[in-house]
């Protein structure tokens, strides 16, 4: 297995810069063993039924991008992971990081400050002067929506992005990147799913900025997977187990929901409550234990997320699906269109 197996060409004009409006008007490519079907997200209720369980990620994106001052110097920061032992300490990506050294104090706005604890290349560890809810409140004042680097905003994220880059499910603050499959859902679509009898359950996985890091090694198995904090409660575990016992399908809304479900699943497919960090890296050859179908956006070439969907639906099938999507003019990445994938083993 080589990282090049997961490469493909994608000209920039395929990268969506704004979401579809309304959100559920985005296109949806159904990927089955017997072929591809072009649909829209509004057609999702047609693909699901009362025996199915939709599992979504309820993490909420925080304003994790900010500019700090050290004297006359300005440094851009993207928070990407809190310290599990101290919620005032965050690991951040800094540009340019060379302007920051351990012991420095930096300031954001008029009231928020932080001490530089460590620097390793472009990653810096900061201790803010407050943590928890007080830090999140300060970030609402001085931070910006942490858009992915491929969304072009020369002047920075705008007011529309604050709503556009947040899912209808968002409840638990802590993510620095959106679980983008959830961006397609609207209250109208949820009402139609309810009328269809489709059940829903939530998990929380706080998506980190490391999700955008490219796989640089020739062998993807050598890539260090970023860890993300999450939890899955007893109610969701019971709903998943009951669905599987009744012969229904567990449908993950996004790769983050899928990764947490698989992290919490035993070898026999039974899902247990979970709280902690997941660094599960899913590559072709992985045996899926809990998830039957996956709704997800179109991902970057050579990324861990494209590798995951290849593991789920088959590499050749996904390469063909992406080629079809380009030929048919689908829109890619966070603000783009979506796929509905049937798991390769189940479809076969």
C-alpha positions as CSV (number, residue, x, y, z in Angstrom):
1,X,0.0,0.0,0.0
2,X,1.3,3.4,-1.0
3,X,0.1,6.9,-0.4
4,X,0.1,7.5,-4.2
5,X,-2.7,4.9,-4.4
6,X,-5.0,7.5,-3.0
7,X,-4.0,10.4,-5.2
8,X,-6.1,12.1,-7.9
9,X,-6.1,15.4,-9.8
10,X,-8.5,18.1,-8.6
11,X,-8.4,21.5,-10.3
12,X,-9.2,24.4,-8.0
13,X,-12.5,25.3,-9.6
14,X,-14.0,22.1,-8.1
15,X,-13.4,23.4,-4.5
16,X,-16.6,25.0,-3.1
17,X,-16.1,28.4,-1.6
18,X,-19.7,28.8,-0.3
19,X,-22.2,26.1,0.7
20,X,-25.3,25.3,-1.3
21,X,-28.4,27.3,-0.4
22,X,-30.5,25.9,1.0
23,X,-28.1,23.5,2.6
24,X,-30.1,20.4,1.7
25,X,-30.1,21.3,-2.0
26,X,-26.5,20.1,-2.2
27,X,-25.9,17.1,-4.5
28,X,-25.6,13.6,-3.1
29,X,-23.8,10.8,-5.0
30,X,-25.0,7.4,-3.9
31,X,-22.1,4.8,-4.2
32,X,-23.3,1.2,-4.4
33,X,-21.7,-2.1,-5.5
34,X,-23.9,-2.0,-8.6
35,X,-23.2,1.6,-9.6
36,X,-23.6,5.3,-8.9
37,X,-26.8,7.3,-8.5
38,X,-27.0,11.1,-8.7
39,X,-29.3,12.5,-6.1
40,X,-29.6,15.5,-3.9
41,X,-29.4,15.6,-0.1
42,X,-33.2,16.3,0.0
43,X,-33.6,12.7,-1.3
44,X,-31.9,11.2,1.8
45,X,-35.2,10.1,3.3
46,X,-35.7,7.9,0.3
47,X,-32.4,6.0,1.2
48,X,-33.4,5.4,4.8
49,X,-36.2,3.8,6.7
50,X,-37.7,3.1,10.2
51,X,-35.2,0.3,10.8
52,X,-32.2,2.7,10.3
53,X,-30.3,4.8,12.8
54,X,-28.7,8.1,11.8
55,X,-25.7,8.9,14.1
56,X,-24.4,12.5,13.9
57,X,-21.6,14.4,15.6
58,X,-22.9,17.2,17.8
59,X,-19.6,19.0,18.3
60,X,-19.7,22.8,18.0
61,X,-16.9,24.8,16.2
62,X,-15.3,27.4,18.4
63,X,-13.7,30.6,16.9
64,X,-10.2,29.0,17.0
65,X,-8.3,31.4,14.7
66,X,-6.8,34.5,16.2
67,X,-4.0,37.0,15.8
68,X,-1.8,37.6,18.8
69,X,0.8,40.3,19.5
70,X,4.2,40.0,21.0
71,X,5.5,43.6,21.1
72,X,5.3,44.8,17.5
73,X,5.2,41.3,16.0
74,X,1.9,39.7,14.8
75,X,1.4,35.9,14.8
76,X,-1.5,34.0,13.4
77,X,-2.7,31.1,15.5
78,X,-5.1,28.2,15.0
79,X,-6.0,26.3,18.1
80,X,-6.1,22.6,17.4
81,X,-6.0,20.6,20.6
82,X,-6.5,21.3,24.3
83,X,-4.4,19.7,27.0
84,X,-6.5,16.9,28.7
85,X,-5.1,17.9,32.1
86,X,-5.5,21.7,31.9
87,X,-8.2,23.4,29.8
88,X,-6.2,26.6,29.8
89,X,-3.4,25.0,27.8
90,X,-3.8,24.5,24.1
91,X,-1.6,23.2,21.3
92,X,-1.7,25.6,18.4
93,X,-0.4,26.0,14.8
94,X,1.4,29.3,14.6
95,X,2.5,31.4,11.5
96,X,5.2,32.5,11.7
97,X,6.1,30.3,14.7
98,X,9.7,31.5,14.8
99,X,8.5,34.7,16.4
100,X,7.5,32.8,19.5
101,X,9.8,31.3,22.2
102,X,9.1,29.6,25.5
103,X,8.6,32.3,28.2
104,X,7.1,34.8,25.8
105,X,3.7,36.4,26.6
106,X,1.3,37.1,23.7
107,X,-1.9,39.2,23.7
108,X,-5.1,38.9,21.7
109,X,-7.5,41.8,21.9
110,X,-7.4,43.9,25.0
111,X,-7.9,41.3,27.7
112,X,-6.8,37.8,26.6
113,X,-3.1,36.8,27.0
114,X,-1.1,33.6,27.0
115,X,2.3,32.3,27.9
116,X,4.4,30.3,25.4
117,X,5.3,27.0,27.0
118,X,6.9,25.2,24.2
119,X,7.6,25.3,20.4
120,X,8.2,22.4,18.0
121,X,8.4,23.5,14.4
122,X,5.2,25.2,13.5
123,X,3.4,23.9,16.6
124,X,3.3,26.0,19.8
125,X,1.9,25.2,23.3
126,X,0.3,28.1,25.1
127,X,-1.2,28.6,28.5
128,X,-4.0,31.1,28.4
129,X,-4.8,33.3,31.4
130,X,-8.1,31.5,31.7
131,X,-9.7,28.2,30.7
132,X,-13.0,26.4,30.1
133,X,-16.1,28.6,29.5
134,X,-14.2,31.8,30.3
135,X,-11.7,31.1,27.5
136,X,-14.5,30.1,25.1
137,X,-16.2,33.4,25.9
138,X,-13.0,35.4,25.2
139,X,-12.5,33.5,21.9
140,X,-16.0,34.6,20.8
141,X,-14.8,38.2,21.2
142,X,-11.3,37.9,19.6
143,X,-11.4,34.8,17.5
144,X,-12.6,33.9,14.0
145,X,-14.2,30.9,12.4
146,X,-11.4,28.4,11.6
147,X,-12.0,27.9,7.9
148,X,-9.9,25.3,6.1
149,X,-7.0,26.7,4.1
150,X,-8.6,25.8,0.7
151,X,-11.5,28.2,1.4
152,X,-10.3,31.5,0.0
153,X,-11.0,34.4,2.3
154,X,-8.3,37.1,1.8
155,X,-9.9,39.3,4.4
156,X,-10.7,36.5,6.8
157,X,-13.9,34.6,7.5
158,X,-17.1,36.7,7.3
159,X,-20.3,36.8,9.2
160,X,-21.9,34.3,6.9
161,X,-19.2,31.8,7.7
162,X,-20.1,31.9,11.4
163,X,-23.4,30.2,10.5
164,X,-22.4,28.3,7.4
165,X,-19.5,26.5,9.2
166,X,-21.8,25.2,12.0
167,X,-24.1,22.2,11.8
168,X,-27.7,22.1,12.8
169,X,-26.6,19.5,15.4
170,X,-24.0,21.6,17.1
171,X,-24.2,21.5,20.8
172,X,-20.9,20.7,22.5
173,X,-18.2,23.4,22.0
174,X,-14.7,22.2,21.3
175,X,-14.1,21.6,17.6
176,X,-11.8,23.6,15.5
177,X,-13.0,22.2,12.2
178,X,-16.6,21.3,11.3
179,X,-17.9,17.8,10.9
180,X,-18.8,18.8,7.4
181,X,-21.3,16.0,6.4
182,X,-23.6,17.5,9.0
183,X,-23.6,20.9,7.2
184,X,-26.1,19.6,4.7
185,X,-28.9,19.1,7.2
186,X,-31.8,21.5,7.8
187,X,-34.8,21.6,10.1
188,X,-36.9,20.8,7.1
189,X,-34.8,17.7,6.2
190,X,-34.8,16.5,9.8
191,X,-38.6,16.8,9.9
192,X,-38.9,14.7,6.7
193,X,-36.6,12.1,8.2
194,X,-38.7,12.1,11.4
195,X,-41.8,11.5,9.2
196,X,-40.1,8.6,7.6
197,X,-39.5,7.1,11.0
198,X,-35.7,7.3,10.8
199,X,-34.2,7.5,14.3
200,X,-31.3,9.6,15.4
201,X,-28.5,9.5,18.0
202,X,-25.6,11.7,18.7
203,X,-21.9,11.3,19.5
204,X,-19.3,14.0,20.2
205,X,-15.9,14.1,18.6
206,X,-14.1,17.5,18.7
207,X,-12.5,17.7,15.3
208,X,-9.0,19.0,15.3
209,X,-7.1,21.1,12.7
210,X,-4.9,18.0,12.3
211,X,-7.7,16.6,10.1
212,X,-6.2,18.8,7.3
213,X,-2.6,17.6,7.6
214,X,-1.4,15.8,4.5
215,X,0.0,12.3,4.5
216,X,3.7,13.0,3.7
217,X,5.1,9.5,4.1
218,X,5.2,7.2,1.0
219,X,3.7,4.4,3.2
220,X,0.5,5.7,4.8
221,X,0.9,3.3,7.7
222,X,3.8,5.5,8.8
223,X,1.6,8.6,9.2
224,X,1.1,9.7,12.8
225,X,-2.6,10.1,13.2
226,X,-3.8,13.1,15.2
227,X,-5.8,12.3,18.3
228,X,-9.2,13.9,19.0
229,X,-11.3,13.9,22.2
230,X,-14.8,12.6,22.2
231,X,-17.5,10.8,24.0
232,X,-20.4,8.4,23.3
233,X,-23.0,7.9,26.0
234,X,-25.0,4.9,27.1
235,X,-28.1,6.0,25.3
236,X,-26.4,6.1,21.9
237,X,-24.6,2.8,22.6
238,X,-28.0,1.2,23.4
239,X,-29.6,2.7,20.2
240,X,-26.7,1.4,18.0
241,X,-26.8,-2.1,19.6
242,X,-30.6,-2.3,19.3
243,X,-30.5,-1.3,15.7
244,X,-28.0,-3.9,14.8
245,X,-29.8,-6.6,16.8
246,X,-33.0,-5.8,14.9
247,X,-31.3,-6.0,11.5
248,X,-31.3,-2.3,10.8
249,X,-28.5,-0.2,9.5
250,X,-26.3,2.2,11.4
251,X,-25.6,5.2,9.2
252,X,-22.8,7.6,10.2
253,X,-23.2,11.2,9.3
254,X,-19.5,12.0,8.6
255,X,-16.2,10.3,9.1
256,X,-15.9,11.8,12.6
257,X,-19.0,10.0,13.8
258,X,-17.8,6.8,12.1
259,X,-14.4,7.0,13.7
260,X,-15.9,7.4,17.2
261,X,-18.4,4.6,16.7
262,X,-15.6,2.3,15.5
263,X,-13.4,3.3,18.4
264,X,-16.2,2.4,20.9
265,X,-17.0,-0.9,19.2
266,X,-15.9,-4.3,20.4
267,X,-14.8,-7.0,17.9
268,X,-18.3,-8.4,17.9
269,X,-19.8,-5.0,16.9
270,X,-21.2,-4.2,20.3
271,X,-20.8,-0.5,21.0
272,X,-20.0,0.6,24.6
273,X,-20.0,4.0,26.2
274,X,-16.7,5.8,25.6
275,X,-14.9,8.9,26.8
276,X,-11.4,9.8,25.8
277,X,-9.1,10.3,22.8
278,X,-9.4,8.5,19.5
279,X,-6.5,8.3,17.1
280,X,-8.0,5.5,15.0
281,X,-6.5,5.5,11.5
282,X,-8.7,3.5,9.1
283,X,-7.0,2.2,6.0
284,X,-8.1,-0.4,3.4
285,X,-8.1,-3.8,5.1
286,X,-9.8,-2.5,8.2
287,X,-12.8,-4.6,9.3
288,X,-15.7,-2.3,10.1
289,X,-17.6,-3.4,13.2
290,X,-20.4,-0.9,13.8
291,X,-21.2,1.2,10.7
292,X,-23.2,0.0,7.7
293,X,-23.5,3.2,5.6
294,X,-21.7,6.6,5.6
295,X,-22.7,10.0,4.5
296,X,-19.6,12.1,3.9
297,X,-18.3,15.0,1.8
298,X,-15.7,14.7,-1.0
299,X,-12.2,14.7,0.5
300,X,-8.7,15.8,-0.4
301,X,-6.4,13.6,-2.4
302,X,-3.8,11.7,-0.3
303,X,-5.7,12.5,2.9
304,X,-6.5,10.2,5.8
305,X,-10.2,10.9,5.1
306,X,-10.0,9.7,1.5
307,X,-8.2,6.6,2.7
308,X,-11.0,6.0,5.2
309,X,-13.7,6.1,2.5
310,X,-11.6,3.8,0.3
311,X,-11.5,1.4,3.2
312,X,-15.2,1.6,3.6
313,X,-16.4,1.4,0.0
314,X,-13.4,0.1,-1.9
315,X,-10.5,2.0,-3.4
316,X,-11.4,1.3,-7.1
317,X,-15.0,2.1,-6.4
318,X,-14.1,5.4,-4.8
319,X,-11.7,6.4,-7.5
320,X,-14.4,5.8,-10.0
321,X,-16.9,7.7,-7.9
322,X,-14.6,10.7,-7.7
323,X,-13.9,10.6,-11.4
324,X,-17.7,10.6,-12.0
325,X,-18.2,13.4,-9.6
326,X,-15.7,15.6,-11.4
327,X,-17.2,14.8,-14.8
328,X,-20.6,15.6,-13.5
329,X,-19.5,18.9,-11.9
330,X,-19.9,18.0,-8.2
331,X,-18.5,20.5,-5.7
332,X,-15.7,19.3,-3.3
333,X,-14.5,19.7,0.3
334,X,-16.0,21.3,3.3
335,X,-18.6,23.5,1.6
336,X,-19.2,21.0,-1.2
337,X,-21.5,18.2,-2.1
338,X,-21.8,14.8,-0.4
339,X,-21.7,11.0,-1.0
340,X,-23.8,8.3,0.5
341,X,-21.6,5.2,0.7
342,X,-22.8,1.6,1.2
343,X,-20.1,-0.5,3.0
344,X,-18.2,-2.7,0.6
345,X,-18.7,-5.9,2.6
346,X,-22.4,-5.3,3.1
347,X,-23.0,-4.3,-0.5
348,X,-21.1,-7.4,-1.8
